[in-house]
Amino acid sequence: MKTNYSVIPELLKKDPEMARRMVSAFVAQKKSLLIDRVFHPATTNEMKLIYFRLTPLCNLRCVMCGQRGDKGVLKGSFAAEEAKKVVPLEDYKRLVDEIKVNKPIAYLWGGEPFMYPDLLPLVDYMMDSGITVSVNTNGTFLEKHAERIVASKWHSLFVSLDGFEETNDRIRGAGSYKKVLAGIEAINREKARQGTHYPYLGIVTTVSNLNYKDLYALSEATRDFKLAWHIYNLGTYTNDDIIRRHHERMEGEFGIDIACLPGYATGYNEGIDSQELYDILQRIHSTDFGHPIITVPALKPEKIDIYYNKLEVPVRTHCSVPWTQANIDYNGNVHFCADYNDYPLGNIREKPFFEIYNGERARKYRLALRKSKDGIFPGCVRCYQNMLCGRRVKGF
């Protein structure tokens, strides 16, 4: 299975500057894993990737989503109340002015980022400041904004799509597949009309027991999408025992409760025929669809059964995220973990970012993570960021 690095050779041909930025981020991540967390574990000078969860709102209800899905923690009136707390554009501009010296990659997501009222001017400001911008979207708003997105030369779009039409709509909502395709077609049409290769367009597919049999059909459908990549995310899953152990650790170490992790105890990992999924992924990876196929995490195919059916077994250890990345929540709280925001380090509306990033709470978190068994907390065992940034376990 191929990793994120597989996009670099093709990118070098089309866009050497973008390739250089991505390589710089990969090198910083590797340095943080091998050097920073070992030799100066409490603080870091690296900050190459910063996530912005811009809003808790979303127009879809994807069943496996830890925010808005079956067991999600951001639904109904609670999400509506939380949406009143979103950071205004002027505060984000002040943050951008602080971090632009690091020239990080900014990854904008949600909820659905297009439901943040000032998304377009925020992206413009980031790009004018020399920041590389990627936007993760469910794709349903792309058709409406295609002309502006392409004219502004957004760097990249990550579009969520989980299957061919019937499968995708069962997971994400009726009519969502056609809306996404209309958005992709509009982006490609504008790119051709305006004579640009921006934004790079990629699909992200979350694998579950609802769609794994349909993955090859989706891959076939993407031949005409003019993609820069297709990522198969094997999914963030957990169970009651992991939740219990994570709760005990967080309460004992930091005196906090946990709210986010239970949203991923969905059961959508159960009943996957690992041999059948192995065969499907092998077939996908051995077929040329005109763009790189990436699996997160990249595993030896025979280990797929362990990934889905033995959730307590680590496949990545020694998470490096706190030494090279940060996440800004919709309310301005800074934390290290994109999906588990139970331990805020501080708030950008109250303190300068770098005071928070290497502040007392950040140092405490890094040191606690470093001394943990395998360099991860119990709930990190299938965390998406750890799958990207952890150390690959031998044999996997």
C-alpha positions as CSV (number, residue, x, y, z in Angstrom):
1,M,0.0,0.0,0.0
2,K,1.2,3.5,-0.9
3,T,1.7,6.3,1.6
4,N,1.3,10.1,1.2
5,Y,4.8,10.3,-0.1
6,S,3.6,8.7,-3.4
7,V,2.1,12.1,-4.6
8,I,5.5,13.8,-4.6
9,P,7.0,12.5,-7.9
10,E,4.0,13.5,-9.9
11,L,3.8,16.8,-8.1
12,L,7.4,17.5,-8.9
13,K,6.6,17.4,-12.6
14,K,3.7,19.8,-12.4
15,D,4.5,22.1,-9.5
16,P,8.0,22.0,-8.0
17,E,7.2,24.7,-5.5
18,M,4.1,22.8,-4.1
19,A,6.2,19.7,-4.0
20,R,8.9,21.5,-2.0
21,R,6.4,22.7,0.5
22,M,5.0,19.2,1.0
23,V,8.5,17.7,1.3
24,S,9.3,20.4,3.9
25,A,6.3,19.4,6.0
26,F,7.1,15.6,5.7
27,V,10.7,16.3,6.7
28,A,9.6,18.4,9.7
29,Q,7.2,15.6,10.8
30,K,10.0,13.0,10.5
31,K,12.4,15.2,12.4
32,S,9.9,15.8,15.2
33,L,9.5,12.0,15.5
34,L,13.2,11.1,15.6
35,I,14.7,14.2,17.2
36,D,12.4,16.7,18.9
37,R,10.3,14.3,21.0
38,V,13.5,12.5,22.1
39,F,16.0,15.3,22.8
40,H,13.8,18.2,23.9
41,P,10.4,16.6,24.6
42,A,8.6,19.5,26.4
43,T,8.8,22.1,23.6
44,T,9.3,22.4,19.9
45,N,10.3,25.0,17.3
46,E,8.5,23.1,14.5
47,M,5.0,24.0,13.3
48,K,4.5,22.8,9.7
49,L,0.8,21.8,9.8
50,I,-2.1,23.6,11.5
51,Y,-5.7,22.4,11.4
52,F,-8.6,24.8,11.6
53,R,-12.0,23.2,12.6
54,L,-13.9,26.2,11.5
55,T,-17.4,25.3,12.4
56,P,-19.4,22.5,14.2
57,L,-22.2,22.8,11.6
58,C,-22.6,20.4,8.7
59,N,-25.4,19.9,6.1
60,L,-24.8,16.1,6.0
61,R,-25.2,13.4,8.6
62,C,-22.6,10.7,7.7
63,V,-23.4,7.8,9.9
64,M,-19.9,6.9,11.0
65,C,-18.9,10.6,11.7
66,G,-17.6,11.2,15.3
67,Q,-19.2,14.6,15.2
68,R,-22.6,14.3,13.5
69,G,-23.0,10.6,13.0
70,D,-24.9,7.9,14.9
71,K,-22.8,8.5,18.1
72,G,-21.5,11.9,17.2
73,V,-21.1,14.5,19.9
74,L,-22.0,17.6,17.9
75,K,-25.7,17.3,17.0
76,G,-29.0,19.1,17.4
77,S,-29.4,22.1,19.6
78,F,-25.9,21.5,21.1
79,A,-24.2,22.1,17.8
80,A,-26.4,25.1,17.1
81,E,-25.3,26.7,20.5
82,E,-21.7,25.8,19.8
83,A,-21.9,27.5,16.4
84,K,-22.5,30.8,18.2
85,K,-18.9,30.6,19.5
86,V,-17.1,30.5,16.1
87,V,-14.0,32.6,15.8
88,P,-14.6,35.8,13.8
89,L,-12.5,36.5,10.7
90,E,-10.5,39.3,12.4
91,D,-9.2,37.0,15.1
92,Y,-8.1,34.4,12.5
93,K,-6.3,37.1,10.6
94,R,-4.4,38.0,13.7
95,L,-3.4,34.4,14.2
96,V,-2.3,34.1,10.5
97,D,-0.1,37.1,11.1
98,E,1.6,35.3,14.0
99,I,2.2,32.0,12.2
100,K,3.0,33.0,8.7
101,V,6.7,33.2,9.5
102,N,6.6,29.4,9.7
103,K,4.9,29.1,6.3
104,P,2.8,26.1,7.5
105,I,0.2,24.1,5.6
106,A,-3.2,25.1,6.8
107,Y,-5.9,22.3,6.7
108,L,-9.4,23.8,6.9
109,W,-12.2,21.5,7.9
110,G,-15.4,21.3,10.1
111,G,-18.2,20.3,10.3
112,E,-18.5,21.5,6.8
113,P,-16.0,24.5,6.3
114,F,-18.2,26.1,3.7
115,M,-20.7,26.7,6.5
116,Y,-18.2,29.1,8.1
117,P,-19.5,32.5,6.9
118,D,-16.1,33.9,6.1
119,L,-14.4,30.9,4.5
120,L,-13.6,32.6,1.2
121,P,-11.9,35.7,2.6
122,L,-10.1,33.7,5.2
123,V,-8.5,31.5,2.5
124,D,-7.6,34.6,0.5
125,Y,-5.9,36.1,3.6
126,M,-4.0,32.9,4.3
127,M,-2.7,32.5,0.8
128,D,-1.7,36.2,0.6
129,S,0.3,35.5,3.7
130,G,2.3,32.7,2.0
131,I,0.4,29.9,3.7
132,T,-0.4,26.7,1.8
133,V,-4.1,26.0,2.1
134,S,-6.0,22.7,1.9
135,V,-9.7,22.5,2.4
136,N,-11.5,19.3,3.4
137,T,-15.1,19.4,2.3
138,N,-18.1,17.1,1.7
139,G,-18.2,18.6,-1.8
140,T,-21.8,19.7,-1.8
141,F,-21.0,23.5,-2.0
142,L,-18.3,23.2,-4.7
143,E,-20.5,23.9,-7.7
144,K,-21.8,27.1,-6.2
145,H,-18.3,28.4,-5.5
146,A,-16.2,26.8,-8.3
147,E,-15.4,30.0,-10.2
148,R,-14.2,31.8,-7.1
149,I,-12.2,28.8,-5.8
150,V,-10.3,28.4,-9.1
151,A,-9.8,32.1,-9.7
152,S,-8.3,32.4,-6.2
153,K,-6.0,29.4,-7.0
154,W,-6.7,27.5,-3.8
155,H,-3.9,25.0,-3.4
156,S,-5.9,21.8,-2.8
157,L,-9.3,20.3,-2.0
158,F,-9.9,17.1,-0.1
159,V,-13.5,15.9,-1.0
160,S,-15.2,13.2,1.0
161,L,-16.8,10.4,-1.1
162,D,-17.5,6.9,0.4
163,G,-18.8,4.9,-2.5
164,F,-20.6,4.7,-5.8
165,E,-24.0,6.5,-5.8
166,E,-26.3,4.1,-3.9
167,T,-23.6,3.3,-1.3
168,N,-22.4,6.8,-0.8
169,D,-26.0,8.1,-0.4
170,R,-26.8,5.4,2.2
171,I,-23.9,6.6,4.3
172,R,-23.9,10.4,3.6
173,G,-27.5,11.2,2.6
174,A,-29.8,11.0,-0.4
175,G,-28.6,13.0,-3.4
176,S,-25.1,13.7,-1.9
177,Y,-23.2,11.7,-4.6
178,K,-24.7,13.7,-7.5
179,K,-24.0,17.0,-5.7
180,V,-20.4,16.0,-5.2
181,L,-20.0,15.0,-8.8
182,A,-21.6,18.3,-10.0
183,G,-19.1,20.1,-7.8
184,I,-16.1,18.2,-9.1
185,E,-17.2,18.7,-12.7
186,A,-17.6,22.5,-12.0
187,I,-14.1,22.7,-10.5
188,N,-12.6,20.9,-13.5
189,R,-14.6,23.0,-15.9
190,E,-13.3,26.2,-14.3
191,K,-9.7,24.9,-14.2
192,A,-9.9,24.3,-18.0
193,R,-11.6,27.6,-18.7
194,Q,-9.2,29.6,-16.5
195,G,-6.1,27.7,-17.6
196,T,-4.8,26.5,-14.2
197,H,-4.0,23.3,-12.4
198,Y,-5.2,24.8,-9.1
199,P,-6.7,23.5,-6.9
200,Y,-5.3,20.0,-6.8
201,L,-8.3,17.8,-6.2
202,G,-8.4,14.6,-4.2
203,I,-11.0,12.2,-2.9
204,V,-11.0,10.8,0.7
205,T,-12.9,7.6,1.3
206,T,-13.5,6.3,4.8
207,V,-13.6,2.5,4.8
208,S,-16.4,0.8,6.9
209,N,-18.5,-2.3,6.8
210,L,-21.1,-0.3,4.8
211,N,-18.9,0.4,1.8
212,Y,-15.8,-1.8,1.6
213,K,-17.4,-4.1,-1.0
214,D,-18.0,-1.1,-3.2
215,L,-14.5,0.4,-3.2
216,Y,-13.4,-0.8,-6.5
217,A,-16.6,0.4,-8.2
218,L,-15.9,3.9,-6.7
219,S,-12.3,3.7,-8.0
220,E,-13.5,3.0,-11.5
221,A,-15.9,5.9,-11.3
222,T,-13.1,8.3,-10.4
223,R,-11.2,7.7,-13.7
224,D,-12.9,10.8,-15.1
225,F,-12.6,13.0,-12.1
226,K,-9.1,14.3,-13.0
227,L,-7.9,13.7,-9.4
228,A,-4.4,14.4,-7.9
229,W,-4.9,11.5,-5.4
230,H,-7.4,9.2,-3.8
231,I,-7.0,8.4,-0.2
232,Y,-8.5,5.3,1.4
233,N,-8.8,6.1,5.2
234,L,-9.2,2.8,7.0
235,G,-11.2,4.6,9.6
236,T,-11.1,5.7,13.2
237,Y,-12.7,3.1,15.5
238,T,-12.8,2.3,19.2
239,N,-14.6,0.2,21.7
240,D,-15.9,0.4,25.3
241,D,-12.7,-1.0,26.8
242,I,-10.4,1.5,25.1
243,I,-12.8,4.3,26.0
244,R,-12.7,3.2,29.7
245,R,-8.8,3.0,29.7
246,H,-8.5,6.4,28.0
247,H,-10.9,8.0,30.4
248,E,-9.0,6.6,33.4
249,R,-5.7,7.9,31.9
250,M,-7.0,11.4,31.0
251,E,-8.7,11.8,34.4
252,G,-5.6,10.6,36.3
253,E,-3.1,12.5,34.2
254,F,-4.9,15.7,33.5
255,G,-8.0,15.7,35.7
256,I,-10.3,15.9,32.7
257,D,-13.3,13.9,31.4
258,I,-13.5,12.8,27.8
259,A,-16.4,13.5,25.4
260,C,-15.0,12.9,21.9
261,L,-13.7,9.3,21.8
262,P,-17.1,7.6,22.4
263,G,-18.3,9.1,19.1
264,Y,-16.0,6.6,17.3
265,A,-17.4,3.5,19.0
266,T,-19.8,3.0,16.0
267,G,-19.3,-0.7,15.3
268,Y,-18.8,0.1,11.6
269,N,-15.5,-1.8,11.8
270,E,-17.3,-5.0,12.7
271,G,-18.0,-7.8,10.3
272,I,-15.6,-6.8,7.6
273,D,-14.3,-9.8,5.7
274,S,-10.6,-9.0,5.9
275,Q,-9.7,-11.4,3.0
276,E,-12.2,-9.8,0.7
277,L,-11.1,-6.3,1.7
278,Y,-7.5,-7.4,1.1
279,D,-8.4,-8.6,-2.4
280,I,-10.2,-5.4,-3.2
281,L,-7.4,-3.1,-2.0
282,Q,-4.8,-5.3,-3.9
283,R,-6.9,-4.9,-7.0
284,I,-7.2,-1.2,-6.6
285,H,-3.5,-0.6,-5.9
286,S,-2.6,-2.7,-8.9
287,T,-4.8,-0.8,-11.3
288,D,-3.8,2.5,-13.0
289,F,-6.7,4.9,-12.5
290,G,-4.6,7.9,-13.6
291,H,-3.8,9.2,-10.1
292,P,-2.0,7.9,-6.9
293,I,-3.9,5.6,-4.6
294,I,-3.0,6.2,-0.9
295,T,-4.0,4.1,2.1
296,V,-4.0,5.6,5.6
297,P,-2.5,3.8,7.4
298,A,-0.4,1.9,4.8
299,L,-0.5,-1.6,6.1
300,K,0.7,-5.0,4.9
301,P,-2.6,-6.3,3.5
302,E,-2.5,-9.4,5.7
303,K,-2.7,-7.2,8.8
304,I,-6.1,-5.8,7.8
305,D,-7.9,-8.2,10.1
306,I,-6.0,-6.9,13.1
307,Y,-6.7,-3.3,12.2
308,Y,-10.5,-3.9,12.3
309,N,-11.0,-6.7,14.7
310,K,-8.2,-6.2,17.3
311,L,-8.6,-2.5,18.0
312,E,-6.3,-2.6,21.1
313,V,-3.3,-3.7,19.0
314,P,-1.2,-0.7,17.9
315,V,-0.2,-0.4,14.2
316,R,1.4,3.0,14.8
317,T,3.2,4.2,17.9
318,H,5.1,7.2,19.3
319,C,2.8,9.9,17.9
320,S,4.7,13.0,16.8
321,V,1.8,15.3,16.4
322,P,2.4,17.5,19.5
323,W,5.9,18.3,18.2
324,T,4.9,19.6,14.8
325,Q,1.2,20.4,14.6
326,A,-1.6,22.2,16.2
327,N,-5.4,22.3,15.9
328,I,-7.5,25.4,16.3
329,D,-11.1,24.6,17.2
330,Y,-14.1,26.6,16.1
331,N,-14.2,28.4,19.5
332,G,-10.6,29.4,19.4
333,N,-9.3,26.6,21.7
334,V,-5.9,25.2,20.7
335,H,-5.3,21.5,21.2
336,F,-3.0,18.9,19.6
337,C,-5.5,16.2,18.6
338,A,-7.9,17.0,15.7
339,D,-10.6,14.6,16.8
340,Y,-10.1,14.5,20.6
341,N,-10.3,18.1,21.8
342,D,-10.9,17.4,25.5
343,Y,-7.7,19.0,26.6
344,P,-7.4,22.6,25.5
345,L,-4.0,24.2,25.7
346,G,-5.3,27.8,25.6
347,N,-7.4,30.1,23.4
348,I,-6.2,32.2,20.5
349,R,-8.6,35.0,21.5
350,E,-6.9,35.3,24.9
351,K,-3.2,34.6,24.3
352,P,-0.7,34.7,21.4
353,F,-0.5,31.4,19.6
354,F,3.1,30.5,20.4
355,E,2.7,31.2,24.1
356,I,0.0,28.5,24.0
357,Y,1.9,26.1,21.7
358,N,4.9,25.9,24.1
359,G,3.0,26.9,27.3
360,E,2.6,25.0,30.5
361,R,-0.3,22.8,29.4
362,A,1.3,22.0,26.1
363,R,4.6,21.0,27.8
364,K,2.7,18.8,30.3
365,Y,0.8,17.0,27.5
366,R,4.0,16.3,25.5
367,L,5.8,14.9,28.5
368,A,2.9,12.7,29.5
369,L,2.6,11.4,25.9
370,R,6.3,10.7,25.6
371,K,6.4,8.6,28.8
372,S,3.2,6.6,27.9
373,K,3.5,3.0,26.8
374,D,4.4,3.0,23.1
375,G,4.3,6.8,23.1
376,I,0.5,7.0,22.7
377,F,-2.5,7.2,25.0
378,P,-5.1,4.4,25.0
379,G,-7.5,6.3,22.8
380,C,-4.7,7.0,20.2
381,V,-4.6,3.4,19.0
382,R,-6.7,4.1,15.8
383,C,-6.5,7.9,15.7
384,Y,-6.2,9.2,12.2
385,Q,-3.5,11.7,13.0
386,N,-1.4,8.9,14.7
387,M,-2.0,6.7,11.6
388,L,-0.4,9.6,9.6
389,C,2.3,10.7,12.0
390,G,3.2,7.8,14.3
391,R,6.0,5.3,14.0
392,R,5.1,2.2,11.9
393,V,5.1,-0.9,14.1
394,K,7.4,-3.6,12.8
395,G,5.5,-6.2,10.8
396,F,2.7,-3.8,9.9
